């Protein structure tokens, strides 16, 4: 289906004669003062409606396919926490999107710098100097979309990292992979410490969903279970009010893979894989282990990075305000309980934070 402008509607001589003849015939059968005008108007209106469904008026055209070609965008974001201390988050995001019919691809390079919130440690006292943390992320994604709608943000590894080129499809779905290095978890740069996350983004009209996780199942992530381990964002476009977003985010420090609980878990998985023990015995042994040692082994610093947030954000144009209510990782822990895996300990003495954000 091709896009047509108002000056390209294909009125042919045959179609115009057909319209006039039809109007005249109806007028002779039922002569009234305005029958010719009204009948001709009705026929032309019907023809126009049939053809205008593919006409692009401004940026709106429900049945037109998306524009082909390359789109780019560059964003700078700045967030200030409303508090007595100077707390900030800043981001630099450069991205491109290529559309070919109903198919599209997204690539972006993202840097985040922050000294508060998820990704930073919980300090023992308020006088401790706040460290500045860096996230560096490369994102590669592809998807399918139809129709056009108002722009809506979709996200990569957390609610602070939007895909730079906003989603303007009416309906779409995409999958991508994000490769991230985080300075709080790793402290020194090493390619072997780059974390891989799977990213799913969906949109249907005024509703959008972004979900991201480092799990191997369902997301094809790296299975690292640290750093930005997972989250979900639900977006709602509310007419002239802007966008409403709500969701859950999770960040955890590294655990000690050579710790006693981890080694016991690894050994039990080996026995089950080699069929040395039955499924029932394996299940019983795992339950006994998790009852005795429910949490991963972590040093005090890595444990201080364990944070989870439930959030609500109101976004209008390039400004937004977000309420964070931190919790003890209820979403992550419920998943770990289900899959019979070790959990993380959480301790946040100040769970409520308010952020003001601007995008440039």
Buried (B, 14 or more C-beta within 10 A) or exposed (E): EEBBEEEEBEEEEEEEEEBBEBBBEBBEEEEEEEBBEBBBEBBBEEBBEEBBEBBBEEEEBEBBBBEEEEBEBEBEBEBBBEEEEEBBBBBBBBBBBBBEEBEBBBBBBBBBBBBBBBBBBBBEEEEEEBEBBBBBBBBEBEBEBBBBBBEBBBBBBBBBBBBBBBBBBBEBBBBBBBBBBBBBBBEEEEEEBBBBBBBBBBBEEBEBBBBBBBBEEEBBBBEBBBBBBBBBBBBBBEEEEBBBBBBBBBBBBBBBEEBEBBEBBEEBEEBBEEEEBEEEEBBEBBEEBBEEBBBBBBEEEBBBBBBBBBBEBBBEEEEBBBBBEBBBBEBBBEBBEEEEBBBBEBEBEEBEBEBEBEBE
